[in-house]
Amino acid sequence: MSSFVTFVGEESGLAEARQEVGDWLAGQGVAGRLAFHVKLVAHEAARTALAHAEPAEAVAVCAMVCDNGDVLVEVQDPHVPPWEALGDPKPERVDGVSLIRGLCRCVGAVPDRHGGTSLVAVVDSERAR
């Protein structure tokens, strides 16, 4: 399995990070709807994490293609406790986390050793077909 990591320091860097994720996915043979879903999940998770970040603080965006073709995406959110990272589902509107939940096989929030949280999502290759 190959993995990918990039850092995003401000919202204006999201487009470049999306391109980097897309280039890496293409190199892994991931294309079409699955690649689109992965880029969307990474973008929304990073955008949400940046909203919590301090000025000039970067968030890490990581990805890994699993043996079954699913893609694991992890984004570090430095200032949100795990129980707040996923929020409450809001059926009346689509927010970033709702979108992520809709595209993924599973979504979780894992505490890190620095007091923040990593949002971990498995983008479902079957759902993307």
N, C-alpha and C positions, 0 to 999 in steps of 0.2 A: 504494500500500500504506500502510496505517495501522499505527502501532505503539503499544505500551503499555508503561509502566514504573511500577512501584511499589517501595517499600522495606519490608522486614520486619525489625524489630529484635529480636523475641523470638518464641518458639514460640506464645505466646498471640495473636499478631497474624496467624497463618496463616489463620484463618477469615475475618478481614476482607480479607486479600489475595486469598483465593479468591473472595470476593464481588466485589471490585473487578475481578478478571480476568473473572468471569462477566458482570458488567455491561458491560465493554468488549466482550467477545465478542458479546453480544446486540446491541450497537450496530453490530457488523460483520456481522450476519446469521449468525453461527455459533451453532448451537443443538444440542440433542439429545446424542447420544453423543459427537460430536466435541467439543462444549463441555465435557462431563463429562471426557473424556480429557485435554483441555488443562488443566483445573483440577487434575486429579489429578497430572499430570506436574509442573506448576508447584509444587503443594503439596509433593510428595515431594522435589523438587530443593531447594526452599527449606528444608525441614525438615532435610535432610542438611547443607546449607551452614550453617545456624544452629548445628548441633552442633559445627562447627569454628570458629565465630566467637568473637571476644572479647566479654566482657560489654559491652552497649550498642553493639555494632557491628551495623549493618544490612547485609542482603544485597539486591541488586537483582534483581527479577524482571521480565523483559522478554518481550514477545510481539509477533508480527507475523503477519498473515494473508498467505500467499503467493498468487501469481496462480493456482496450480492448486488452491487450497482447503485445502492443508495449513497447519498453524500452526507456526511456529518459536517455540520457547520457549528463553530463555537465562536462566540463574541464575548469578550470580557467587558463587563459593566462595572467600573471601579467603585461606584458609590451607592449601589442599591443592594439591600439585603435580599437573599434568595426569595423570601416570601412576597416581596413586592415586585420582583422582576417580571413575573408573568401577568400580574394584574388580574382583574376579574374580567371574564368574558363579557362583552357588551354586545348583545345581539342587535341592538338598534343602530350600531355604527361599526364600520370596519376600521380598526386602528392597526398599527404595525404588528402587534402581538397577535391579534386575531387573524391577520393575513398569514403570519408565520404558522400558526396552528393549523390553518386550512391547507397549507401546502406540505405539511410534514407528517411523517409516521408517528413521531413522538417529539415532544418539546419538554425540556426541563431546565431548572435553574440550580446550579451547583455553587456553593460558597467557595471562595478562594481564600488563601491564607492571608490576604491583605485586607479583608473586610468587605470586599466587593463580591460580585457574582459573575459566573460565566453562564450565559444562555447557551444551551446545547440543543441543537435541533437536528433531526435526521430527515433529510429531504427524500421522500418516497419515490423511487425510480418507477414503480408501477403506476402510481397516481399521475405521473408526468407523461405517460404514454397516451 
